[in-house]
Amino acid sequence: MTFESVGQLVGGLGLLLLALGLMTDGLRLAAGDRLITVLKKSTTPAWRGVLSGVSVTAIVQSSSAVTVATIGFVNAGLMSLAQAISVIFGTNVGTTITGWIVASVGFELDISAFALVMVGAGVAVKLVSGERPRSGYGVALAGFGLFFLGIGFLKGGFEGLSAAINFQVVNQYGAMGILLGMGLGFIVTVLAQSSSAAVVLILTATSGGAVMLPTAAAMIIGANIGTTSTAVLATVGATSNARRVGLAHIIFNVITGVVAFLLLLLALPFADQAASYATTSVFLAVFHTAFNVLGVLLVWPWRDRLAVYLETCFRTREEDEQKPRYLDYTLRNTPQLAVQALIREVSRIDEKVARLAIFALSESAPDLRDIGSRRLTIRALVREVYAFVGMVQRTSVTPQTADDLGEVMRIAQYYREATDLVGQVRGVRASIVKLEDPGMRRAASRYIGEVVTILTRQGETLPVDEVLPLPDHAAGKVKRGYHGLRTKLLQAVVTQDVPPVAANELLDTISTLNRLVARAAKANALLKKLAGKYGNGGERSSAAAN
């Protein structure tokens, strides 16, 4: 074991990691948003998602980058969890292309001179292209050159150490040896944070004689499982959807690891014969691709059930709130009961809109994230109402019931519009503070207090699961109060008691508040009328909606 050989190993690994980073960054820069568009749009049907995962991962040479992008799409609502799972399947197959690159070039061919030409040419393209996207091709080309240089150094290092190291735990310990090899491959991948780098390292060590073929195959399995560490790290402190995608990655890789373990255990008696038919690098590349493809084929029929299971993991209170409470899809063939269920669900939305508006008008500055979370909940419930109405409408319904279903959608839309206005009124208390005249401050605060009182149904306790009507002529009272305050503000501006900018800011806010209450009151009145028609407006149910 010489110092020179160790130096070649360390330097070769460093070049390899640098090369993989340059290849990934360069190809992403050159492709621009096209790869992202492919990944985002080519996920339906599910098999296209697999192909997208394979192709994009093969191009950018980083399954971790594709996985992180997929997590981002799920969080943004651009991709469903089921679609993300199919992409994850594809990334695991696509990342095996690195082994094929190494196997195609081989270790017998000295390409160091050609690799240096690639580095020089890549740098030249980068310099000529400047900041334009095509400069990415130069970066990627230089990365490929460094990639092959790194392989050359690793090969030299392992050849120098092969006399001192002859790692063949599988040959010595059988099944336990496979597990030991998998553990070593896992550790190498976690430390390098790159399964591609680990695979190249394993292939080079095998070619140099430092690792025997069965042990190398076990290490490939461990590297395949170890790549999930990047997904795990990316989901630390992330959203529930991000964690679900990460868990999907872990589940799939563990399943493929088990499959590969069994295949390797069965193939152990034939290891020597296999080595005589192909080079070790080609055999390992075939093995790596084969067990990932087999894993996809085995899990594919269960992908929908996997998505359903993952939806139950990492549940948050907000997600539970976004689930409808009364929309039982078994009621869709009984329109009368379906409409009653819709009324109860929309009544729940009514309560949440009132609570949201009251929260936005509170004395303390409301948290934007909290307001955003509540708005998302209401929007999700409105979407569920729309979907349920559409499902009921496709059954045999009477013209009257069809009209009532349309009325439910109209009511839900009013609540959606009121919700969208909430973000614009959250700063009303801050706007009042900017008024310099104490009397105007008191008048504006009194008006906001009156609106809050109206929204709380004149002291009624929320929440409820039946329609709790707003006070009669609620919208008219708020509108008259708005016009009265508006007149006072304009007079105060004329007398220079209030700065024009502060008055204009408050007028914009209370005008929005007036529209918010008008929509909520209209929806509440229509809901009360519809509930009375179906008998939902009487005594409250014993259950309470949250």
Buried (B, 14 or more C-beta within 10 A) or exposed (E): EEEEBEBBBEBBBEBBBBBBBBBBBBBBBBBEEEBBEBBBEBBEEBEBBBBBBBBBBBBBBBBBBBBBBBBBBBBEEBBBBBBBBBBBBBBBBBBBBBBBBBBEBEBEEEBBEEBBEBBEBBBEBBEEBEEEBBBBBBBBBBBBBBBBBBBBBBBBBBBBBBEEBEBBBBBEBEEEBBBBBBBBBBBBBBEBBBBBBBBBBBBBBBBBBBBBBBBBBBBBBBBBBBBBBBBBBBBEEBBBBBBBBBBBBBBBBBBBBBBBBEBBBEBBEEBEEBBEEEBBBBBBBBBBBBBBBBBBEBBBEEBEEBBEBBBEEBEEEEBEBBEBBBBEEEBBEEBEBBBBBBBBBBBBBBBBBBBBBBBBBEEEEBEEEEBEBBBBBBBBBBBBBBEBBEBBBEEEBEEEBEEBBEBBBEBBBBBBBBBBBBBBBBBBBEBBEBBEBEEBBEBBBEBBEEBBBBBBBEEEEBBBBBBBBBEEEBBEBBBEBBEEBBEBBBEBBEEEBBBEEBBBBBBEBBBBBBBBBBBBBBBBBBBBBBBBBBEBBEEEBEEEBE
